[in-house]
């Protein structure tokens, strides 16, 4: 009973996040956060070539709708189809919706943070999230992950509405949000719902009921996704996470070359309001993906982008507590590390995509030599996107994350990045790529 009373007192402090999320006092900070996100997102947006997963997006949004039935990002692909019909399929057009989604997420975090932790925490957090190099990276990809970021914030707002009101209507709203989330990225949706479950003493049964209802309603889709993942998707190509990979992911999510993690931990220690919710939102998804490793290897850094808003809130909570020279020095260190991280992100040659591959040059080289065959279905969309024609000339365009794929003595072996080669093979068959695209 005491727990219920405490939850209701917290809910009154939130004072109706859903109904007052557009408080006029939050408008300009939200606009500023969105503007920073947009500027960072559109810079060099159309210059790098598509990478394998972005080419999978192109294939999905231009091919038959029937082929999307059991794809991750299903709802994202459907929403992209009318957009590309209007805007085209250039690199910039394919990526721009991700930039807009990131900007909306940063703007929405402002009122949410101010309601949860008090002004100006949300206002600072919006800027921190917008400048996070990991968020900027995924805002510049023709993938759904900044939409996942936005949905994580929307889902948390619905969670607060459920915690405050505990009515049938608020539960339906939470369940509908979760259902939409699942149709975009099931793993990330499950991580956010799990964090909400851990942060919901006194009404966890409602979160469980929402999860069960969502799974039942989307059961056909989810079974299809599992079958696909088991047949060549995440459960096949992904490996068990090492300690180094886990550490690197946490540092990336927190931003500022790892400085963000140190600040977030201190911010959590100083936090007095909503500590349980923010801590679960920030760290539970990471722990859950590590914990399920014996069952399935699903630890993928971009699935965890859902934790970035909570880590931004923790950094902002620390900055909001500081004054004078402490604030100047701390904010200066964070800003310098953020600028350095952004400089690293923007530094590669503009023609290369984020894994360091140049599909434009690779395709051009292949066509100058009469054409080539894609080494696997994962390779074909990117090769075809840049005008490549499949021809049996002895050349293969090979993409793989495994260096052993490229080992051999080939008459022609030209590298276009760590994972992309054009090779001529003497007899034999080209090695299949190590994974399926589109995860």
Secondary structure, 3 states (H helix, E strand, C coil): CHHHHHHHHHHHHHCCCCCCCCCHHHHHHHHHHHHHHHHHHHCCCCCCCCCHHHHHHHHHHHCCHHHHCCCCCHHHHHHHHHHHHHHCCCHHHHHHHHHHHHHHHHHHHHHHHHHHHCCCHHHHHHHHHHHCHHHHHHHCCCCCHHHHHHHHHHHHHHHHHHHHHCCHHHHHHHHHHHHHHHHHCHHHHHHHHHHHHHCCCCCHHHHHHHHHHHHHHCHHHHHHHHHHHHCCCHHHHCCCCCHHHHHHHHHHHHCHHHHHHHHHHHHHHHCCCCHHHHHHHHHHHHHHHHHHHHCCCCCCHHHHHHHHHHHHHHHHHHHHHCCHHHHHHHHHHHHHHHHHHHHHHHHCCCCCCCCCCCHHHHHHHHHHCCCEEECCHHHHHHHHHCCCCECCCCEEEEECCCHHHHCCCCCCEEECCCCEEEEECCCCCCCCCCCCCCC
